[in-house]
Amino acid sequence: MKKSVYLVGGRAVGKSSIGVRLAKSLGYKFLDTDSLIVEKCGRSVAEMVSSEGWQVFREYEKQVLSRLVSVKSCVVATGGGAILHRELWRELKNKAEVVWLMADSSILCARITEDQLSAAQRPSLTGKDICQELEEILAERRSFYRETADCIIDTGKMTIDEAVQKIIQIYGATEKD
């Protein structure tokens, strides 16, 4: 396996948790775009969005994704909105497998509401109730995820380790090198 793997999907779908274990299993480096943005800017996502807005955050996100195009042998957990950078995904897909991690919105809502760190890590996009917002955002982005993904994994129906094994199984079977 020579290509990198990009994990896309909505909030709380397991991109970081699965990404860490997948990277370890493959012997790859793990990168998280939100963490790279926080490191670069020296502020949490919530602080950044509060002071500068989502549009500025998306610009930082785009810069980080652009730099990752040349990075090899890594697993990248992207932010839920990273899929909105349509022009970059054509290039990223040439160098990586893209895995859409998805789950029913009720499962994701439960994960978010049970996570005490969620507010700092996942600020509201619209100011609406988090569960309502989640459903609306997923509906808006679903076609982008589907169009971009090389495979789809339903993380609402499996453990982290099962998801990792499924990705490895599919990834090996679809290697394009």
N, C-alpha and C positions, 0 to 999 in steps of 0.2 A: 504494500500500500504506500503510494508515494504522494498522493494528493492530500491537501488539507481538507478538513471537514468544517463547514459552517452550519451552526444550529440556529434556525429561525423559528419564530413562533411568538405567541402572545405572552403576556405577563404570567408568571408563576407556573409556566408549563414544564419547567425543569431544565432549561438550557444550561444554567451554570452547574447544577448538581450532576446532571448527566455528562456535561462537557468535561468536568474534572476527571470523572471515572473513565470516560472514553479515551481521553488523552493519555491517562496512565496505562490503560490497556494496550494502546497503540504505540506507546513510547514516544508520543508527540508532546509538544509544548501546549499548555492551555492558556488561552487568552480570552478575556471578557471585555467587550467593547465599552461597556459602561464603566468598568474599573479603569480602563485606559484613559477614558475621558476625565474621570475624577482625579486620577494621578496627574494628568496634564494640567488641569485647571486648579487643583488644590481645594476643591469644594465638592460637597455631595451633589448628587443629581438634583435633589430637592432644593438645595440652596441655589444652585445654578439656575434652575427653572424659575424659582421665586424671584430672583434678582434680574435675570436676563430674558426669560421666556423660553418656550419650547423651540422657537425658530433658531435661536442661538445655539441651543443644545444640539439640534439637528445638524447645524453646520460643523460643530465639533465632531459629531458622530460620522459625518461624511468624510472629514479629514482623516479620522482614525481608520475607517474602512478603506480609504484610498491607499494609505500606507501599508495595510495588511495584504494588498494584492500580491506583493512580491515575497511575502513570508511563506515558507514552505513547511510541510510536516507539522501542522498545528491543528488544534481543535479550537474553534472560535465560537463563543457564546455571544450572540448579538442581542442588542436591545430589541424590544418588541416592535419598535417603529423603524428599525434599520432597513426593513424591507421597502420603505418608502423611497429609498435612494435608488430608483429604478435603473438609472444609467450605469451605476457601479456593478449591479448584479450580473450583467452580461459578461463583464470582465472577470468577476469573481468566479462565476460558474465555469469558466475555461480552466481555472486552476484548482478548483475544489469541488467536492461533493456538497450539495446543499440539502440538509435534512430538516424538514418541517416537523417540529414537535407540536402536537396539538392535543387538546383535551376538551371535553364538554365544558361550557362556560360555568355550569354550576360547580364543577370540581375546582376550576380555577378560582372562582369566587370564594369558595371555602378555604382554599389554600391562602389566598390573600388576607382574608379576614382573620385567620388563625395566626398569621405571621406578624409578630409585634414590631419587627423592623420594616414592615412593608411601607409605611408612610414615608420613611426616609429614602428607601430604595426605589419606590414606585409612586412618585407624586401623580396626582390626578392630571389627566390631559384636558378635561372639560369642566371640572368642578362639580360634576354630577355624582350621585351615589356610585361607589366603586363597582358594584355588580352590574348596574345599568350601563355604566360607561364601558366596562369590559365587553359586554355583549355587543354594544354598538361598534366599538373599535374592531373587534374580531370580525364582525359582519363586513365592515368597510375593507379590511385587509385580506380577507379570506382568499379572494381571487389572486392577489399578489403572491401570497404564500404558495398557493397551488401552482401558479405559473412558474415560480422560481425553483421550487423544490425538485430534487431528483428522487426523493422518497419521502413518505409520510409515516410518522410513528405516533400512535395514540398513547400518550403517557398517562392518561387517566385510567388505563386498563392494565398497567404493568408497573413493576417496581423499577427503580433506577437501574439495577443490574440487568433486569430483563430488557430494558430499553437499550442499554449499552450493547448487549449481546445481539439484539435484533439489528442495530445499526452496523455492527461489525459484519454480521452475516450478509446484509444487503450491500454494504459498501464493498466487500470483497467480490461479490457477485456482479457488481456494476462498474468495477474499476475500468477506466477508459484508456489507461496508458498502454 
